[in-house]
Amino acid sequence: MRFFSLRNRTTLRRILLVLLILVLALVAIGIGLFFYLQRYLVYTQDGVHLDFSRPRIEEPDKSPTDAPGYDFSTLPIEEVEAVVPGIDVSSMILSGYSVPHALLHDPDRLLSILDNLESDGPVALLIDVKDAVGNLFYSSAVEGQGPQSGDLLSDLVPTLKRKGYYLIARVSAFRDRSFGLSHTNSGLPLSSGALWMDSGGCYWLDPADSAVQIRLVRICNELYALGFHEVVLDNFYFPSSDAIVYSAPDGTDAVVAASAAAISDALTGAGEVSFQLEEGQPLFSPGSGRLFIQAESAAALPGITAQAESLLENQSVQLVFLTDSRDTRFEGYGLLRPLDEN
């Protein structure tokens, strides 16, 4: 009996055909599994990893109505008076301190430290009222709060205001894990439809999204009503990542600038609103507000002031540097240093 007889060849062909079908099925399953896992991929500065705790979301529809130029005429804006008696805010060069968050849990100690400060004029205090997780540290009616939200400020703010301090509330604007998780269409998507997350585990929001802008306006109005004279919106820029899928014909810098203008216009007559950028982020016109810049040293000061020359009417008033540097080159501009807890 020959091995390569007609019957054996037929049997062998059938076996090979079955094996080929199995291989193709395994390849198809592998491809399907690859695309399925795309939704759980998280791109960070440290690389790519799988996170199965994240929900499946649909890719946001970035329609033209979400682009810069959104009509804010229908925004529900409350008229809130935020006037500082005896202080001309429009010409005020800020001088003061950023308050460590730990001191908000010990208001008596904070007040004791402040009472021992020497000052020749109004002292500005920068207080964090909303972090990047989404926690709000005052009693708020705004939805989408973080798990550690709580009221630390309702008694403290009126006390500080009576003592004559110029109060600035700092709000994390576009970096917001809680709101991004509960409003996936307001986030920045990956090609899979999942949201982009930074290395700190936080989602970033679309600066042009109307829901994002309206929420920030409502938070600002609550803070004016609480007693703050000014609100500075922190993390007010577009994160840099090739993994983010986003269409911006005029560039993401234009999207951020348009968002700042829309929010400023919506808050006209309510209170001062300013914006905080990281050193090296492109500047934009803050309207009547200010630009807060986190600076490690004064080395970047010439470049910042040159860029601001065509954007700001009064650099001394509208540029505020947050630094612990004692470099005298910062003098002449707004300057806030960390409050010494000792």
Buried (B, 14 or more C-beta within 10 A) or exposed (E): EEEEEEEEEEEEEEEEEEEEEEEEEEEEEEEEEEEEEEBBBBBBEEEEEEEEEBEEBEBBEBEEEBBBEBEBEEBEBEEBEBEBEEBEBEEBBBBBBBBBEEBBEEBEEBBEBBEEEEEEEBBBBBBBBBBBBBBBBBEBEBEBBBEEBEEBBEEBBEEBBEEEBBBBBBBBBBBBBBBBBEBBBBBBBBEBBBBBBBEEEBBBBBBBBBBBBBBBBBBBBBBBBBBBBBBBBBBBBBBEBEBBBBEBEEEBBBBBBBBBBBBBBBBEEBBBBBBBBEBEBBBBBBBBBBBBBBBEEBEBBEEBBEEBEEBBEEBBBBBBBBBEBEEEBBEEBBBBBEBEEE
